[in-house]
Amino acid sequence: MTPLTLTSLIMPHANLFSPRSRSATRRIAHILLLAFSFPSFACQPGTTTNLNGQTTPGNQPAALYGYEVVHVFPHDPEAFTQGLVFHDGKLLESTGEEGRSSLRRVELETGKVLQKVDVPEPYFAEGITLLKGKIYQLTWQHEVGFIYDAWTFEKIGKFNYQGEGWGLANDGQSLILSDGSNRIRFLDPDNFQVRKTIAVVDGTTPVQEINELEYVQGEIYANIWHANRIARIDPQTGRIVGWIDLTGLLAPGEVHDEEAVLNGIAYDEKNGRLFVTGKLWPKLFEIRLTQK
Ligand SMILES: [Ca+2]
């Protein structure tokens, strides 16, 4: 067993010392503060421990899932997908990169962009979620998010949060935010205060680089940056209860950019349909999970 140590909290991350990072020192200080703020973080035999110090049985290995493709849809190969949501028969999509960031409404069947607002430089748009008629959109390193009317895309507000913004989802009550580490924060959508924080662990091993998110039937589904798999996370404990292996979804040669990785999960709650895509992918897939 490996206790969750300070070293494991400060896992190397490609973005940590990015030239665009405004203050790597401040971020490390924040991580140190986090580590020492939760003295009960180290695991105990047979348990995993989240940031709130709650423990749950950790002996059950995560279940493994494969997939079947139900439908293949076109996807804009220029879209650097950072957020994906299904709403009222359409997809909402957030795309990243400076100067190419946007919020879009997309026709599922054709991939056609029906509505779009650009996110101006220097912002790099990240995850989105829709809650009570509002779309919330993160930015990567500017510690600001934008709020839009879900129908008109009119920008109706903004909000601040600490650290990087990667993935966003909601459970009907809180905004659920990932920041590239293994922590996931739950924010009050009215005042953006942190309601709770969980640490994502597979058994007792922290799982870093949690990216795009989707809340699916009481679990958090999460892309892991540069991985062909989706984690199914218990939102109470942070424990990974399952892994979905999506290896082979795209054929070799369908994408050429090394950053064209699996990212984007959307759930059609009414019809139980699960959609996945990736950054710069030419296709979007409806998939059905299979037991491995
Ligand atoms: Ca999503």
Residues whose N, C-alpha, C, O or C-beta is under 5 A from the ligand:
A	BS01	CA	L84 V85 I128 L168 L213 E214 I265 A266
